[in-house]
Amino acid sequence: MPTPQTNWFTYIVKCQDQSFYTGLTNDLEKRLQKHNLGQGSAYTRARLPVTLIYYETFATHRQAAQREVAIKKLKRLEKEKLVEGFDYRTRT
């Protein structure tokens, strides 16, 4: 998981139905817990559980939000290419 000094994250989770959800947060662990408790977005609430498959870190909310929009514009195959080989457990 990321280090505590990181401020903002853009992330992708894979839902139980194999769809992707992209979001942003300033507390990634807490946000993932909320998703899996059914307290996250309406989209993920109907597709539990979710699994973190990708994230990027940013210094500001604006940067994270801009990246979230860019990722949401990608086609499914482009998102798959983005997350290919990504292992959040080895990121610092």
CORJO-V838166 format. One record per pair of residues at least 12 apart in sequence whose ideal C-beta (glycine too) atoms are under 10 Angstrom apart, sorted by the first residue. I is the first residue (numbers start at 1). J is the second residue. If there is no record, write none. Layout:
i-><I/I>
j-><J/J>
//
This chain:
i-><1/1/1/1/1/1/1/1/1/2/2/2/2/2/2/2/2/2/3/3/3/4/5/6/6/6/6/6/6/6/6/7/7/7/7/7/7/7/7/7/8/8/8/8/8/8/8/8/8/8/8/8/8/8/8/8/8/9/9/9/9/9/9/9/9/9/9/9/9/9/9/9/9/10/10/10/10/10/10/10/10/10/10/10/10/10/10/10/10/10/10/10/10/11/11/11/11/11/11/11/11/11/11/11/11/11/11/11/11/11/12/12/12/12/12/12/12/12/12/12/12/12/12/12/12/13/13/13/13/13/13/13/13/13/13/13/13/13/13/13/14/14/14/14/14/14/14/14/15/15/15/15/15/15/15/15/15/15/16/16/16/16/16/16/16/17/17/17/18/18/19/19/19/19/19/20/20/20/20/20/20/20/20/20/20/20/21/21/21/21/21/21/21/21/22/22/22/22/22/22/22/22/22/22/23/23/23/23/23/23/23/23/23/23/24/24/24/24/24/24/24/24/24/24/24/24/25/25/25/25/25/26/26/26/28/28/28/28/29/31/32/32/32/32/32/32/35/35/35/35/35/35/36/36/36/36/37/51/52/52/52/53/53/53/53/53/53/53/53/54/54/54/54/54/54/54/54/54/55/55/55/55/56/56/56/56/56/57/57/71>
j-><28/29/32/52/55/88/89/91/92/27/28/29/55/56/57/88/91/92/57/91/92/27/57/26/27/28/55/57/58/59/92/26/27/57/58/59/60/61/63/64/24/25/26/27/28/56/57/58/59/60/61/62/63/64/65/67/68/23/24/25/26/27/28/29/31/52/55/56/57/58/64/67/68/22/23/24/25/28/54/55/56/57/58/63/64/65/66/67/68/69/70/71/72/23/24/25/28/31/32/35/52/53/54/55/56/57/64/68/71/88/50/51/52/53/54/55/56/68/71/72/74/79/82/83/86/31/32/35/36/40/41/44/47/49/50/51/52/53/54/55/47/49/50/51/52/53/54/83/35/43/44/45/46/47/48/49/50/51/44/46/47/48/49/50/51/46/47/48/47/76/43/44/47/50/76/50/53/54/71/72/74/76/79/80/82/83/35/40/41/43/44/47/50/72/54/67/68/69/70/71/72/73/74/79/35/40/41/43/44/55/64/68/71/72/55/56/58/61/63/64/65/66/67/68/69/71/40/55/61/64/68/58/61/64/52/55/57/88/52/52/44/49/50/51/52/55/47/48/49/50/51/52/48/49/50/51/49/88/86/88/89/79/80/82/83/84/86/87/88/71/79/82/83/84/86/87/88/91/83/86/88/91/68/71/82/86/91/91/92/83>
//
